[in-house]
Amino acid sequence: MDINTPSAKATGKGPIILDGYDTAKDSKGKNYVDRKLKQTIQAVGNFSAKYTSPILKTLQKNDSQYTNIDKNGAIYLVGFKLESVIVSASQQIDNSKVIPLVNGDSITLTNICKAGTLSFNASRTAGGLNDGDCVSVFDYVRSQGDVGGTLELSWLMNGAIHKMIFSGVCVKNVPPLTLAGNDVPDYNVQLTYSNYTDSDSPAYNTLLDK
C-alpha cells in the first residue's frame, strides 16, 4: 500500500508503518517502507576454536594416544563457559598516528599492521591435552618451544557460519595454576598473532596461501 495515497492521508493518522520495516525517508523527506529492518540472531554455544600447530602434528605422529589431534596437528579447544566472555582480540599498534606541526598543521601516518594479542578466558577441564583442554594445549606448546600456528574461530549468526582465522599464533602467557573454592576460575590464556582475516572480507580465501 502506498503510504502517500489520498486515502492514507485522509485518515489524519499519518503514514501507515508496516510491521518489520523502518520509517526511513526518501530524498524528498517522505517516509517509505522498502527497506526491511536488519536483525542479527547469534546462537550462543555454537562456538568452535580450532588450533593447528606443527608441534601438535609431531606429537600426534609420535604418540598414538592423542587421537583427537588430526594428522595436520589440529585440535578443537574446549573449556569455555557459556555465560562468559570467551575470547577477545586487541591490536598491537594503532593503524594511524597524527604528528602535530607548528601553525596547526599535521602529518598523519598510516600502516596496515593487523598484529595483536588474543585473550581466552578458559577453565581447566579433566580431559587434558587429548580432549583439547585450552589451558593444557597451550601450556604444552609453549613448553616445546613455540613455532607458531593457526587459530580458526567459528560461530553462528543468522544461521550462517561466521569465521575468523588468525595466523602466526604464538603463546604469550598461560597461568600455570588458578584454583578456587566453590567456583570454577578463569585462566587468562594470552596469544599473539601476526595477521587475521574475517569471512566477511574479500581477502578471506587468500590468507592461508601466504
N, C-alpha and C positions, 0 to 999 in steps of 0.2 A: 504493500500500500504506500502511495506517495504521501509523505507527511505534510507536504505543502499544498495538497489539493484543497479546493474551497470547502469541501465537506469536513476536512480535518480542522481547518482554521475556524470554521463556523462554530465549533464546539466551545471555543473560548478557553480550552484547557491546554493549549499549546501543542507542541509536536507529540506524536504518538511514538513511544520508545518500545521497540520490540525486545523481548527478553533475550539476553545473550549478546546484545550489541551495545556499543557505547554511543555517546552523543557527540562525537567529533563533528567539526564544522567544515564545510567546503570553503573554497576561496571567496565566496560571497557572504560568508558568515552564517550560512544556513545549516541546520542540522541535517545529517544524513546517516543512514543505517547500513552502509555497505561494508563496514569494517567490523569483523567479529572480535569480541573480547578475547585476549590471549590468556590462556590458563596453563599453568605448569603443575603437573602432578608427579611427584617423586615418590617411588615406592621405597620405604625405609627397609633396611635389612638386606635389600638386593644389591649388596656391595661386594666387590671382589678386588683383591690386590695380588697380582701375580708377579713374583720376583724371580729374575733369571740372573744367574751368576756362573762364571767359569769354575769358581770354587765348588759350588754345589754340583756341577757337572762331573768334576773329578771325584767328589765324594760318592756320588751315585754309581759311577763306573767301578770304583774300587771296593764298595761295600754294598752288597745286595740287600741289606736290611732296610735301606732307605728307599722304600717302594713308592713313596708319594712324590719323590723328585723325578721328573721325567728325564729323558736322555739328553735334553738340551740344557739341563741344570735349572729348570723352572719349578717353582712350588707356589701354591696358593697360601697366603698368610692368614692366620686366624688369631683370635684373642681380642676382638674389639667389642666394646659394649654397645648395645643398641641405642640407649639414651645417653649419648656422649659425642663429643667432637672426635671423630676417628682420625682424621688426618688434615693437616694444613700445610701450605707452602708459602714461603716468603722469598722475595728477590734478594740477591746478594748486593747489588748496587742499583741505584736509580737509573732509568733509561734516558733521563735528560738532566742537565745541570746548567744553571744560569750563572754567568760570570759578569757581575756588575762592572761597568766602566764609568769614568767620570762624565759629568754632564747628563747623567740619566741614561746613557746608552748601555747596551749589554750584548754579550755573546752567549748564545745557547749551544751547548754541546749535547749531542745525542749519540746513543750507541744501541746495538741490537742484542746486548748480552741478556740471556734468559736464565743464567745460572742462579742457583739459590739453595735453600735448605727446606727439607721436608721434615715434618714432625708427626710421628704416630703416637697416639695415646692407646697403649696396648696393655692388656692384663696377661700375666704369665699363666699358661694353661698346663695341664698334666701331659698333654700329647708330646711335648718336646719338639725337637727339630724335625723328625719324620712327619709329624702331623702339621707342620707349618707354623708352629708357635712363633709369633713375631719376635719376641724377645730372644728366644733360643736361636732362631735363624741368624739374626744379625750379630748376636754375641759370638756365634761360631765363625761367621765370615770375617769379622774383624780380628779374630784370633789367628786366622790363617794368612793374614797379610792381604788385605782387600785389593782387588784389581779392577773393581768397577763392575757394574751390572745394569740391568734394565728393570724398571718398575712400571707395570701396566695397571692402572686403576679403572674400574668399570662400575657403573651404576645405572639404574633405570630412570628415565624421565619421559613422561607421556608415552610409556610403553616401549620406548626405543632405548637401546643401549648407548650410553654416553661413555667415551673413553678418553683418558689422558695417559700418555706414555712419557716417562722420564728416563733420560739416558745419562750415562756417565755417573750412575748412582754409587756412592761410597758411604760407608758407615762413618758417622761423625761422633756419635755418643750413644752408648747403651748402658743404663744404670745396672750395675751387677745385681742389686737386690733392693726390693721395696716390699715390705710386709706391713700388714695392718691387722687389727683385731677382728672386729665384726664387720669387715668390709673387704672389698676387692680393690686394691690400689692400682693406679695407673703407672705404667712405665713410659716415660717420655723418650721414645727412641728417635734420634735425630740422624738424618741422612743428608748428604749434599748431592746435588745433581748439576750437570753441565748444560743440559738443554731439556726442553719438553715440547710436546705438541698436543693439540686438542683435536678430537674427532670432528669438531665443527670447522677446523681450519683446512684450507686447501693444501697445506703442507703436510697434513697428517700422514699420508701414504708414502712420503719421501724420507721421513726421519730415520727409519730402520735401515735405509740404504746407505746412510752416511757412516 
